[in-house]
Amino acid sequence: MSVPVIATPSSLAMARSPQFITGKNNALTNDQLQAMSLSLKIASGAIPSGTANYTLSKDYSINQVINFEVSDLVRSEFYHDFSIWNDLGFTQSPQGEVLWVVPTGDWRYSNNGAAPDTAVWASGSTYKYLTTDGWATMTNITPTSVTQSLLATSRERQVLVTNYEVLPIYQNATNEVTKVSILWRGGGADNASITIPPSNDSRDAVVYLPVGPANLQNTTVWGSSIKPSNNTNYDTYDVELTYASGATAIIATYKLICEPRYTPYQIAFINRYGVADFITFFKRSDERGTFTQDVYQKSIYNDGFTTPSLEVGKYNSFNVNSRNSLTLNTGFVDQDYDETIKDILMSEYVAVLDGSNWVSVQPDRGSIEYQKHVNQKLINYTLTFTYAFDERSLVR
C-alpha cells in the first residue's frame, strides 16, 4: 500500500532561486498521481490563515510527479526598507522583508491501480516555511535551507566612526541567539541579552543588531565601555554571539578608517540572503551627468522686409534632462570583498546615502575582475552607480 508524498521548502528559503512544491506517488508499479491543487498564503508578520494569495492546479503528472515552482509568485510580495540602518536597539526586520509561505491543497491518486482516491495533502500550517528575497549560488542547484546566524558574506567591515550600520542575524530555533557582545581589541567590552526570541512572527526571524560605530556611540543596549569615544586608542572591534546552547562565535569584525582626503559614500543593498547589508566606499569618487534631449526644427518666417532674429534657433530642444552617476572606489580591502561586490552587482535594490536619505541607484553591470592578493597585491574595487531618478523630477 502507498500514498503520495510531498516535498516543500524548509526554512529559510531563498525566493530568487527556485522554490518547489512537489507531490509524488510512484512507490508501487501501478501507482498514479492524477491531479493536485495548491493554495499559497503569503504574508509578513503572523502565520497567514485567511484567503489564499494564489490557487493553482494541475490535472496531469510526469512519471507520477506533479511539481509547482512558486518563487515568481512569492517574489511579488516582498517589500524592502533600509530605514533600520540607524536603529539603536535590537530590531525586528521591516514589514515585508521576511515572509511566511503556507502551502495547502489536495490531490487525486490511485494506490497501485485501485480506484482513485481524493485526499487533502495539507491543511492549516503544516508545511509553512519562511522566505526572503535572496538567491542560491550555482553550486547549490537544489537550494538547501539557510541555517547560519549571520545573513551576510564574511569580511572585515571598514567603517567611518560616524557610520550607522546594522547587522542581520537569522534568529532560528536551532541557533537561537541570546546574547550579543562587543569586544574592542585591546579596549572595552560589554554584552547585552537579546530580547527577541524566535516566534511565529516572520519579522522576528531576522533581527538587526545596532553594531555600527555611531549605533554603539548612541545606543543604550550596551554600557559606555564599548562607545568609540571611550576607545579612541583602538580601531577594531568584534561582534560576538552567544547561543542558547552556550556556544559563542565571532561573526563580524569592524575596523574604523580615518579618511581625511576623500568623501566616503555609504551604499545599502539587499544581499544574497534577501536582507539589508551595507558597505562604505572610502577613496576617490567622481560624479557625472549624462544629458538627454529631443530636438525639433522650428519654422522661421522670413520675407524681403524682415530679418529673422538669430536668438531664435531653427533647431529647438525639449525634454532636456540628465541622469547623474557616481564612480566610487572601496580603497584597499581584503580578498574576501569579492563576494560582497558580487552581492551588490546581483542586487536589484541598491541605494546611496545622501545626507540622511537613502536614494535608489543602479550599479553599472558588466564584467568585473575578482581580485586576488597574489595578482594585485593591493585590492581596490571601482564601481559606478547611476541614480534611479532623473535630475529634473518627472515623477507623477
N, C-alpha and C positions, 0 to 999 in steps of 0.2 A: 504494500500500500504506500502511496506517495501523495503529497500535496505540494503545491508550488512554494517556492522560497522567494524572499525579497532581499534586494541589496540597495541600500541607501547610503548617502554620505554620512560620515561621523564628524562630530565637532572637532575642530574648527575647519570648515571647508572654504575653499577659495572660489569666488564666483566668476573670475575672469579666466578660469580654466573649466573644463567640462565637469558637470555635476550630473550623475546618472541615477535615475530611479528605475530599477530593473527587476522584472519578475521572470522566474524560470521554472519550468516543470518538465524535466527530461530525465528523471532518475530511472524510470522504467521504460521498456521498449515502446509501449503504446500510449505513454503519457502525452497529453496535449494541453497547451495553453492557448485558448481560443480568443479571449478578449480581456482587456484590462482598462480600468479607468484610473485617473489620477486627479486629485484635487490638491492644489497648493495654497496654503495660507502663509502669508509672508508679512512680518511686522517687526518693528523696532519696539523694545520695551518688554511687556509681558508676553508670555506664550499665547499666540493668537488662537481663538476658538470660535470665531464668528464665521462670516461668509468667506468663501474661498476667493482668492485673487484670480486664480486661473483654474479651469477644469478641462482636462484633456482625456481622450480615449483612443484606443486602437483595437480593431477587431481582427487583427492578424498577428501572427508571430513568425519569427525566423528561427528554425531549429528549436521551437517551443520556448523562445525567449522574446519578451516584449520589453523594449527599452525606451525610456523618455530621457532626453537630455534637456535640462531645465535652466542652465546657467543664464541664458539670454533673458529669461523671464525674471529671474532673481535680480539681475543687474539693474533692471529698470526701477527698482525700489530703493536704491541707495541714495543717501544724501551726505555730502562732505562739508565739514565745517572746521576751519583752523582756529576758531576763537578760543580754544582751550590752551593756546600756547603760553599765556602769561598767568595761568591759574596758580594759586599759592597753596593749595591743598590737594590731597589725593582726589581725583576727579573721575566721574563716570565718562565713558566715551559719549560723544554727542549723539543726539537722536538721529537715527538713520544710518549710522556708520557700521554697527553690528546688528544683524537681523536674525530673527528666528524664521526657519522654514519648517512647516509642518505638513508632510505629505500624508494623504489618506486616500482610500479608494476601495474598489472591489475587482474581482476577476471571475472569469468563467473558464473552467478547466475540466479535463477528463482524467480520471485516475486509471491509467493503464488500459484505456479503451472503454471504461464504464460510461454510463450515461452522464452527460455534462452536469456539473455542479457549479452553482454561483455562490460566492462567499466574499465577505469583507476581508481584505488583506491587512487593513489598518484602520483604526478609528481613534479618536482622541489625539493624543500627542505621543503615541508610542515611538514613532520614528523621527521625532523632532531633531533638528540639528542647527547649529549656529553657522553663520557665514559672513564673510567680509568681502570687500571688493578687491581681492588680491588675486595672485596668479602663481601657478606652479612652474618650475623650471623644466627644460626639455629632458632632463634626466629623470623626471618624475612624471612619466606619461600617464600613469594611473595615480592621480594625486592622493596622497595619504593625508590624514588629518594632522593639523598643526598641534604640537603639544608643548613646545618650548615657551618659556616665560617672556623673553624679550622679542617683541614683534618688530624687529629691525635688523639690518645687517650689522655685523660686528665691525667696529672701527673705533679708533681713538677720536673722540669728538672735539674738534677745535672750536673754541667759542671766545667771544669777547666777554669781558667781565660784566658788561651791561646787557648781555643776551638773556632773554627769557627763552626757555625751551622745556618741553615736557617729553617724557619717555613712555611709550606704550607697553603695557605689561598685560599678557594674557592671564587672567585670574581664573584658572580652572580647578576643578576639584582634585585632580591628580597632583598638581603643583600649586596648591593654594599659598599665596604669599601672605605672611602675617606681619613682617617687619621689613622696613627699608632703612639702611644705614648709609650715611655719608662719611667717607673716610679720606681726609686730606693726607697726602703723602708727606709725612713729617710734621703735620699740624693737627688741627682739631678733628674730632669725630663725634658723631651722635647718631642715634637711631630713633625711629618712631614706628608705632604699630599701624598697620593698615586697617582701616575701619570699613572696607567694602569687601566682604567675603563673597564667594560665588553665590549667585542667586538665580531665580527664574527671570530676572530682568536682563535682557540682552545687553543693556548699557553697562551692566556690572561685569560683563565678560572681559572687557578691556578697560583697564584702569590707567590713567595718565598720572605719572609721578612728576611733581614740580621740581626738577633737579638741575635746571639751568642756573648759572651764577646769579642772575637777577632774581629768579624764583627763590633761591636759597637766602639771598640777602633780605628778602621781604617776607618770607613765609613765617608762620607761627607753628608749623608742624614740628620742626626741629629746634633745638636750643641755639643760642647765639654762638656757640663754639664752632659751628660749621659755616658761619657767614663769611663770604670772601673778605669783607672788611676786617675780620679778625684773623685772617690767614694771608696777609699781604706778602709774607716771605716765601710763599709756596704757590705753585701754578698748576698743580694736578690733584684731582680727587677722584675717588672711585665710588660707584653706586653699588651697594651690596644688598642682595635679597636674602631673607631668611624665610624658609618654608615651614608649613605646619609640621613637617617631619623633623624639623630641627636642622636640616641641611642648609648650608649657605653657599652663595655663588656671587662673584663679581660679574655684573652684567654689562657695565659701561664705565668707561674712563673719560673724564673731561679734562681738557688742557686749555688753560687760559692763554690767549695770544694777545700780545700788545702790537697794534698796527698803527704807528704814528704817521705814516705817509699816505696810504690809500684809504678810501672809504669802503668798509666792508658791507656786503649785501647778504641778508639772510633769506634763504629760499625754503619754502614749505612744499611738501609733496606727499601724495598718497603712495606709500611704498608697496612692495610686492606682497605684503601681508594685508593690504587694504586699509591701513591706518595712517595717521598723520606722522610725518617724520620731518626733520629739519637739518639744514646744513648751512654753513656760513662760508662765503667766498671772500677771501681776505685781500687779495692782491689787485693788480691793475683792473680797472673797469672802464669800458667805453660805451657811450650811449650814441645811437644813430637813429636818424629818422628816414623812413622810406616814403616818399611822397608820390601821390597818385592824382590824376585829374582826367576829366573828359574835356574835349575840345570841339567847338563848332565854328563854322565860318559865318560871320555876320555880313549881311548885305549892306554895303555903304553907298548911299545915294550920292551921285555926282552929276553935275551938268556944267555948261560953259561959263556960268556965273559964280559957281560955288566951289570953294576949296575945302575939301574934307579935312577934318582935324586929325592929326596924327596921334592924338591922345586916345582915340577910339580905334582899336585894332580890328583888323579883318578876322583874325583868329582870337576867339574868346574862350576862357577857361570856366568850367563849372564842376561841381562835385569834387573840389580840391580837398584832400585830406592826407593824413600821414599815420603810419604805424611805427612807433618807436621800438627799439630793441636795445638790450643790454648784453655786452660781451664781458663775461666775468671769469676770473682766474681763482682757483682754490688756494694758491700758494702751495708750499711744499707739504705733501701729505704722505701717509703710509700707503703701501701697496694695496691694502685691503679696501681702499676707497673705490676700487674698480666696481665692486658690487653696488655701492651707493650711487655712483654715476649711472650704472645700468638701470637702477630703480628710477632715477629721475627721468631718463630718456624713455623708459617704458610707461611712465605715469601719465594718466590722462587728466590729472588735477595737480597743477603746479602754480605757485603764487610767489611773488616777491613782496617783502615787507617795505611799504612806502610810508614812512612816518610811523603811524600806529595802525595802518590799514594793510590788509593783505590784498594785493591786486593780481588778478589772474594773468599768467603768462604761458606761452607755449615754447618749449625747448625746440631749437632748430635741430631736427633729426637727420641723420645721415650715417656715415661711417665714423667710428672713433677707435683709436688705438688704446687698449687697456695696458697701462704702463707697468713695467717691472723694474725693480731696483737694479737688476743685473744688466738691463739695457739702458735705462735712462738715468740711473744714479739718483737724481733728484726728480721726484714725481710731481707734476703740476697738470691739472686739467683745466682746459678752456672750454666754456660752454656759452652759447648765445641764446638768449631768451627774448622772444617777441611778445610785447604786450597784447593781450587778447581784446583790446579796445582800440578804436581809432583815437587819434589825438583830439580831433573835434568830435564831441559826442554826438552820435546819431542813434542812441538807444531810444526807442519809442515804446 
